[in-house]
Amino acid sequence: MTDEEKRRAARALIELRQFWGPPKLPANTPGELGELLARYFERMRGVMADLYVEHFSDQQVQAQLDFYGSETGKAILEKESEITAHFQDRVRELSRELNDEASRHSGALTSWRPFGPQ
């Protein structure tokens, strides 16, 4: 696989895995903001592809493409998406709980230095 072929394969994998996919923006998002975000996400996909080229062998990139292109791989991607959404919901809940708890102990937390004197 040439470097360019590997980069194209990595880009295809990024698209397949939906890393840094097009942002889902509210309908009232100003056009120029949407364009700016689209360019940003396109650059992020390029960065991710470069990292895949740098860190994975040709065979590893192709194996991932083959797997995530299969029915099993597609099913896993769908489940991962669902799991991520549920995880984000739970993290928000835990963050609220932590904030509530921290506010009840604000004096103790403001004097705490986890890494020693500053």
Legacy VTK file of the C-alpha trace (Angstrom):
# vtk DataFile Version 3.0
C-alpha trace
ASCII
DATASET POLYDATA
POINTS 118 float
0.000 0.000 0.000
1.464 3.394 -0.936
1.418 6.235 1.579
-1.426 7.899 -0.333
-3.419 4.648 -0.485
-2.909 4.153 3.229
-4.050 7.714 3.941
-7.165 7.213 1.784
-7.860 3.919 3.578
-7.426 5.666 6.944
-9.831 8.411 5.837
-12.360 5.773 4.767
-11.993 4.144 8.183
-12.499 7.493 9.953
-15.671 8.046 7.912
-16.883 4.506 8.573
-16.312 4.843 12.300
-17.920 8.301 12.194
-15.059 10.026 13.995
-15.493 13.753 13.783
-18.490 13.377 11.513
-20.393 16.379 10.271
-21.751 18.341 13.219
-25.477 18.132 13.876
-26.373 21.781 14.235
-29.690 23.387 15.167
-31.689 24.651 12.185
-31.191 28.259 13.287
-27.366 28.056 13.190
-25.998 30.940 11.118
-24.626 29.746 7.764
-21.103 31.032 8.297
-20.862 29.301 11.690
-22.007 26.049 10.096
-19.363 26.450 7.383
-16.682 27.200 9.967
-17.597 24.112 11.975
-17.703 21.960 8.837
-14.145 23.080 7.971
-13.024 22.424 11.556
-14.460 18.900 11.558
-12.894 18.207 8.156
-9.507 19.237 9.551
-10.030 17.001 12.591
-10.769 14.037 10.307
-7.510 14.793 8.492
-5.598 14.883 11.776
-7.166 11.581 12.826
-6.282 10.000 9.459
-2.687 11.193 9.806
-2.510 9.597 13.262
-3.900 6.323 11.920
-1.270 6.335 9.156
1.432 7.038 11.732
0.373 4.462 14.322
-1.156 1.572 12.361
0.463 -0.671 9.786
-1.066 -1.106 6.336
-2.463 -4.463 7.437
-3.971 -3.024 10.614
-5.734 -0.242 8.719
-7.079 -2.737 6.178
-8.169 -5.174 8.898
-10.134 -2.412 10.628
-11.738 -1.400 7.338
-12.711 -4.998 6.680
-14.094 -5.488 10.180
-16.047 -2.235 10.504
-17.380 -2.728 6.991
-18.795 -6.137 7.945
-22.266 -6.679 9.401
-20.755 -7.471 12.810
-18.569 -4.373 12.705
-21.511 -2.173 11.723
-23.596 -3.622 14.563
-20.791 -2.901 17.030
-20.480 0.684 15.777
-24.206 1.161 16.272
-24.051 -0.240 19.819
-20.987 1.874 20.620
-22.928 4.956 19.553
-25.814 3.997 21.857
-23.447 3.236 24.731
-21.680 6.564 24.289
-24.980 8.458 24.444
-25.991 6.627 27.637
-22.529 7.149 29.105
-22.740 10.893 28.474
-26.125 11.009 30.218
-24.706 9.211 33.240
-21.626 11.417 33.349
-23.889 14.484 33.422
-25.812 12.952 36.353
-22.602 12.125 38.214
-21.225 15.605 37.531
-24.336 17.178 39.061
-23.993 14.914 42.110
-20.312 15.797 42.464
-21.055 19.514 42.152
-23.799 19.252 44.789
-21.527 17.336 47.144
-18.591 19.667 46.534
-20.727 22.730 47.277
-21.552 21.258 50.704
-17.819 20.871 51.412
-16.519 24.029 49.761
-14.251 24.998 52.649
-12.468 21.669 52.714
-12.080 21.554 48.952
-10.645 25.047 48.567
-7.786 24.238 50.954
-7.052 20.814 49.421
-3.800 20.584 47.442
-3.653 17.161 45.765
-0.087 17.723 44.540
1.406 19.443 47.572
2.029 23.155 48.162
1.609 25.401 45.157
LINES 1 119
118 0 1 2 3 4 5 6 7 8 9 10 11 12 13 14 15 16 17 18 19 20 21 22 23 24 25 26 27 28 29 30 31 32 33 34 35 36 37 38 39 40 41 42 43 44 45 46 47 48 49 50 51 52 53 54 55 56 57 58 59 60 61 62 63 64 65 66 67 68 69 70 71 72 73 74 75 76 77 78 79 80 81 82 83 84 85 86 87 88 89 90 91 92 93 94 95 96 97 98 99 100 101 102 103 104 105 106 107 108 109 110 111 112 113 114 115 116 117
